[in-house]
């Protein structure tokens, strides 16, 4: 198996794994709006190894590893890689989950979550809490690597309760990973304050000395494609991972797009609703889709009022009807103005 990390485009751009965000339906929308060669890697939602190794729990979490046929076609068409991100603290369960992913899914790689700062996972010793447990972190990496030939990466932070870039990143660089995505905050900060890209640059310097073959991906406060390119130039990373920036612009990975019209935004909202509905039907809470509506309803007259109406919808049919009424209302206003 060819390791895609060895010949990935530099700089690479990826969409970060995000809970209740980067499911197959939203990834498909991001693929649709991406410009050729401007998006290189997508990640799944967080998938629990505990859940995947439980006879009942697996049925409740394996939907996170779903890749729709339509998404798969776009991945191939646009030459975008897709990585499954997994989390937990039991090396044996990582081993079994990695084997499942390699055997039963179409993912191109596996990523280990050592960066999520949310308290209810950290208190159980998972995700960014592994920064304070370097021996266990290494054991997890070795178990996952042993389970499969899929490329392996880690997403992490520059520290847990304090910045420990040098010791922590050096430790990870001594393991058999292919790439390391680094968020420039410590766990205690959550998403507050500014990401410290100087610490990410320090990680790049360590990589150059200790493990030149490992890719370093920077993450934190990248609000535009152009800003991402600047981060690459200034801090020496091999790529940039975008998180919350996608909520400000769903055409993030189409830097030549220019201004987006109201009609384009609402057409994409309708398309996202369709893909979500066809993907999940009633198996997923519709409230998850509503969190995306703000992305599409800003920057035009009546956007706020439309958003308020959409936030009170409960299914795809109601979304379509609300958009149709808004369109008719706009047409009437145009006629009256003439």
Phi, psi and omega per residue, in radians:
X1 nan 2.286 3.109
X2 -1.321 2.315 3.118
X3 -1.512 1.880 -3.037
X4 -1.090 -0.438 3.141
X5 -1.102 -0.425 -3.101
X6 -1.253 -0.467 -3.111
X7 -2.263 0.432 3.097
X8 -1.159 2.544 3.100
X9 -0.967 2.449 3.064
X10 -2.122 2.166 0.003
X11 -1.365 2.584 3.066
X12 -1.688 2.642 3.062
X13 -2.157 2.318 -3.121
X14 -2.361 2.706 3.037
X15 -1.695 2.194 -3.054
X16 -1.147 2.627 2.987
X17 -1.177 2.300 -3.138
X18 -2.464 2.320 -3.112
X19 -1.092 2.316 -3.137
X20 1.022 0.375 3.116
X21 -2.183 -1.041 -2.983
X22 -1.556 0.938 2.998
X23 -1.435 3.109 -3.069
X24 -1.067 -0.564 -3.105
X25 -1.236 -0.777 3.133
X26 -1.251 -0.639 3.087
X27 -1.043 -0.658 3.116
X28 -1.115 -0.693 3.103
X29 -1.108 -0.765 3.132
X30 -1.101 -0.683 3.083
X31 -1.111 -0.736 3.139
X32 -1.048 -0.664 -3.051
X33 -1.580 -0.035 -3.069
X34 -1.451 2.567 3.067
X35 -1.506 2.617 -3.104
X36 -0.955 2.237 3.069
X37 1.207 0.199 3.118
X38 -1.741 -0.247 3.048
X39 -2.171 2.226 -3.035
X40 -2.021 -0.539 -3.037
X41 -2.482 2.403 3.012
X42 -2.103 2.696 3.120
X43 -2.169 2.660 3.044
X44 -1.315 3.083 2.908
X45 -1.202 2.956 3.092
X46 -1.163 2.283 3.129
X47 -2.105 2.149 -3.069
X48 -1.336 2.231 3.070
X49 -1.233 -0.509 3.063
X50 -1.085 -0.818 3.128
X51 -1.101 -0.732 -3.101
X52 -1.181 -0.391 -3.106
X53 -1.778 0.161 3.133
X54 -1.843 2.329 -3.068
X55 -1.025 -0.565 3.101
X56 -1.685 -0.708 -3.093
X57 -1.048 -0.560 -3.095
X58 -1.024 -0.701 3.140
X59 -1.139 -0.389 -3.120
X60 -1.538 -0.320 -3.068
X61 -2.066 -0.305 -3.021
X62 -1.227 -0.224 3.041
X63 -1.092 -0.373 3.118
X64 -1.178 -0.311 3.139
X65 -1.760 0.242 -3.116
X66 -1.325 2.396 3.004
X67 -2.225 1.938 3.125
X68 -1.094 2.700 3.084
X69 -1.051 -0.674 -3.130
X70 -1.188 -0.648 3.065
X71 -1.171 -0.753 -3.134
X72 -1.015 -0.701 3.130
X73 -1.123 -0.711 3.128
X74 -1.199 -0.659 3.094
X75 -1.026 -0.770 3.138
X76 -1.195 -0.783 -3.113
X77 -1.057 -0.707 -3.055
X78 -1.734 0.075 3.108
X79 0.952 0.874 3.111
X80 -1.893 2.342 3.117
X81 -1.557 2.643 3.136
X82 -2.256 2.320 -3.019
X83 -2.110 2.393 3.066
X84 -1.569 2.178 3.081
X85 -1.745 2.289 -3.107
X86 -2.163 2.722 -3.116
X87 -2.543 2.789 -3.140
X88 2.653 -2.807 -3.139
X89 -2.499 0.055 -3.115
X90 -1.800 1.932 -3.103
X91 -0.959 -0.672 -3.128
X92 -1.115 -0.639 3.127
X93 -1.274 -0.554 3.015
X94 -1.084 -0.759 -3.138
X95 -1.011 -0.873 -3.100
X96 -1.165 -0.693 -3.139
X97 -1.180 -0.712 3.108
X98 -1.085 -0.700 3.095
X99 -1.098 -0.735 3.116
X100 -1.058 -0.823 -3.118
X101 -1.048 -0.769 -3.135
X102 -1.163 -0.616 -3.048
X103 -1.489 -0.650 -2.928
X104 -1.942 -0.123 -3.052
X105 -2.222 3.058 -3.128
X106 -1.862 0.361 -3.138
X107 -1.212 2.549 -3.117
X108 -1.545 -0.238 -3.104
X109 -2.909 3.025 3.114
X110 -2.190 2.442 3.087
X111 -2.164 2.408 3.115
X112 -1.760 2.218 -3.112
X113 -1.433 1.837 3.021
X114 -2.128 0.522 -3.058
X115 -2.299 -0.389 -3.094
X116 -1.038 2.239 -3.043
X117 -1.691 0.011 -3.017
X118 -1.061 2.330 -2.962
X119 -1.088 -0.638 -3.057
X120 -1.241 -0.299 3.014
X121 -1.669 -0.595 -3.140
X122 -1.132 -0.684 -3.103
X123 -1.135 -0.319 3.093
X124 -1.682 0.168 3.065
X125 1.428 0.327 -3.089
X126 -1.869 2.971 3.036
X127 0.986 -2.118 -3.065
X128 -1.166 -0.286 3.071
X129 -1.129 -0.350 3.115
X130 -1.203 -0.311 3.069
X131 -1.060 -0.580 3.132
X132 -1.538 0.065 3.125
X133 -2.302 1.109 -3.007
X134 -1.037 -0.598 3.137
X135 -1.157 -0.759 3.103
X136 -1.143 -0.697 3.118
X137 -1.009 -0.770 3.135
X138 -1.148 -0.706 3.130
X139 -1.068 -0.698 3.118
X140 -1.121 -0.779 3.132
X141 -1.072 -0.796 -3.118
X142 -1.114 -0.699 3.137
X143 -1.150 -0.733 -3.139
X144 -1.160 -0.726 3.140
X145 -1.133 -0.667 -3.128
X146 -1.169 -0.489 -3.021
X147 -1.315 -0.431 -2.973
X148 -2.721 2.802 3.046
X149 -1.609 0.029 3.120
X150 -1.098 2.491 3.059
X151 -0.970 2.521 -3.045
X152 -2.175 2.310 3.084
X153 -2.296 2.901 3.087
X154 -2.278 2.397 2.999
X155 -1.925 2.239 -3.043
X156 -2.578 -2.992 3.116
X157 -2.180 3.090 -3.087
X158 -1.498 0.043 3.108
X159 2.968 2.989 3.112
X160 -1.711 -1.432 3.090
X161 -1.639 -0.272 3.091
X162 -2.590 2.856 -3.132
X163 -1.247 2.178 3.125
X164 -2.374 0.719 -3.038
X165 -0.900 -0.887 -3.017
X166 -1.078 -0.873 -3.082
X167 -1.251 -0.745 -3.068
X168 -1.240 -0.841 -3.117
X169 -1.183 -0.670 3.077
X170 -1.043 -0.697 3.112
X171 -1.064 -0.832 -3.125
X172 -1.156 -0.616 -3.139
X173 -1.180 -0.250 3.089
X174 -1.586 0.105 3.130
X175 -1.873 2.885 -3.076
X176 -1.439 0.926 3.074
X177 -1.670 2.797 -3.136
X178 -1.779 -0.428 -3.123
X179 -2.667 2.700 -3.099
X180 -2.397 1.996 3.085
X181 -1.690 2.214 -3.023
X182 -2.119 2.099 3.030
X183 -1.544 2.289 -3.004
X184 -1.427 0.645 3.025
X185 -2.341 2.821 2.989
X186 -1.577 2.910 -3.110
X187 -1.004 -0.731 -3.051
X188 -1.039 -0.472 -3.119
X189 -1.340 -0.345 -2.981
X190 0.957 -2.031 3.074
X191 -1.951 0.283 -3.083
X192 -1.493 2.804 3.141
X193 1.202 -2.929 -3.127
X194 -1.840 2.493 3.044
X195 -1.142 2.386 -3.100
X196 -1.648 1.638 -3.124
X197 -1.291 -0.289 3.046
X198 -1.145 -0.598 3.075
X199 -1.230 -0.624 3.076
X200 -1.121 -0.699 3.085
X201 -1.082 -0.627 3.095
X202 -1.104 -0.668 3.101
X203 -1.121 -0.655 3.092
X204 -1.075 -0.755 3.130
X205 -1.102 -0.711 3.095
X206 -1.099 -0.757 3.112
X207 -1.023 -0.781 -3.125
X208 -1.025 -0.586 -3.118
X209 -1.454 -0.698 -2.940
X210 -1.764 -0.606 -3.034
X211 -2.701 1.285 -3.044
X212 -1.026 -0.350 -3.097
X213 -1.385 -0.273 -3.090
X214 -1.468 2.267 3.113
X215 -1.370 2.439 3.071
X216 -1.955 2.134 3.140
X217 -1.947 2.172 3.129
X218 -1.563 2.548 -3.071
X219 -2.530 2.374 3.064
X220 2.306 2.017 3.015
X221 1.108 0.698 3.050
X222 -1.782 1.902 -2.998
X223 -1.774 -0.103 3.101
X224 -2.697 2.791 3.126
X225 -1.074 -0.716 3.141
X226 -1.083 -0.694 3.102
X227 -1.129 -0.631 3.089
X228 -1.079 -0.762 3.101
X229 -1.080 -0.657 3.118
X230 -1.155 -0.680 3.109
X231 -1.087 -0.721 3.121
X232 -1.049 -0.817 -3.104
X233 -1.149 -0.725 -3.037
X234 -1.385 -0.620 -2.993
X235 -1.966 -0.081 2.998
X236 1.398 0.209 3.132
X237 -1.238 2.789 3.118
X238 -1.477 -0.285 -3.126
X239 -2.951 3.047 -3.100
X240 -2.249 2.396 3.070
X241 -1.917 2.249 -3.062
X242 -1.853 2.281 3.095
X243 -1.972 -1.704 -3.059
X244 -1.122 -0.304 3.128
X245 -1.020 -0.469 -3.125
X246 -1.205 -0.420 3.135
X247 -1.302 -0.336 3.106
X248 -1.512 -0.383 -3.090
X249 -2.798 1.792 3.135
X250 -1.161 -0.213 3.039
X251 -1.695 0.465 -3.107
X252 -0.885 -0.742 -3.059
X253 -1.583 0.425 3.015
X254 -2.295 1.239 -3.012
X255 -1.082 -0.364 3.141
X256 -1.585 0.139 -3.035
X257 -1.118 -0.696 -3.059
X258 1.373 -2.827 -3.117
X259 -1.146 2.448 3.139
X260 -1.851 2.261 -3.094
X261 -1.364 2.849 3.065
X262 -1.014 -0.770 -3.112
X263 -1.061 -0.678 3.121
X264 -1.158 -0.730 3.133
X265 -1.095 -0.787 -3.088
X266 -1.274 -0.538 3.062
X267 -1.147 -0.662 3.126
X268 -1.249 -0.636 3.059
X269 -1.043 -0.784 3.131
X270 -1.105 -0.718 3.125
X271 -1.145 -0.724 3.103
X272 -1.078 -0.734 3.111
X273 -1.062 -0.774 3.134
X274 -1.065 -0.848 -3.093
X275 -1.133 -0.731 3.110
X276 -1.060 -0.820 -3.095
X277 -1.127 -0.752 -3.134
X278 -1.233 -0.502 3.136
X279 -1.321 -0.760 -2.921
X280 -2.041 -0.427 -3.098
X281 0.947 -2.196 3.138
X282 -1.706 0.134 -3.102
X283 -1.418 -0.231 3.127
X284 -2.196 2.458 -3.128
X285 -1.068 2.201 -3.109
X286 -1.105 -0.396 3.127
X287 -1.054 -0.455 3.105
X288 -1.098 -0.683 3.120
X289 -1.211 -0.631 -3.075
X290 -1.046 -0.491 -3.133
X291 -1.115 -0.329 -3.132
X292 -1.508 -0.256 -2.974
X293 -1.057 -0.553 -3.130
X294 -1.091 -0.516 3.133
X295 -1.013 -0.670 -2.996
X296 -1.705 -0.166 -3.033
X297 -2.085 1.219 3.067
X298 -2.694 2.704 3.040
X299 1.458 0.276 3.051
X300 -2.583 2.770 -3.104
X301 -1.095 2.250 3.132
X302 1.548 0.049 -3.077
X303 -1.083 -0.773 -3.099
X304 -1.120 -0.765 3.135
X305 -1.123 -0.719 3.115
X306 -1.115 -0.735 -3.139
X307 -1.064 -0.727 3.122
X308 -1.069 -0.691 3.109
X309 -1.167 -0.760 -3.118
X310 -1.137 -0.561 -3.133
X311 -1.209 -0.187 3.097
X312 -1.814 0.194 3.078
X313 -1.500 2.749 -3.064
X314 -2.215 -0.058 3.111
X315 -2.817 3.021 -3.083
X316 -1.088 -0.705 -3.126
X317 -1.004 -0.754 3.137
X318 -1.167 -0.603 3.078
X319 -1.109 -0.843 -3.136
X320 -1.043 -0.739 -3.127
X321 -1.149 -0.698 3.120
X322 -1.121 -0.750 3.116
X323 -1.150 -0.646 3.126
X324 -1.159 -0.759 3.113
X325 -1.098 -0.691 3.123
X326 -1.110 -0.732 3.137
X327 -1.114 -0.759 3.121
X328 -1.105 -0.751 3.123
X329 -1.053 -0.728 3.121
X330 -1.138 -0.674 3.121
X331 -1.130 -0.714 3.133
X332 -1.129 -0.701 3.117
X333 -1.105 -0.676 3.129
X334 -1.137 -0.765 3.124
X335 -1.080 -0.773 -3.130
X336 -1.113 -0.612 3.124
X337 -1.182 -0.552 -3.130
X338 -1.326 nan nan
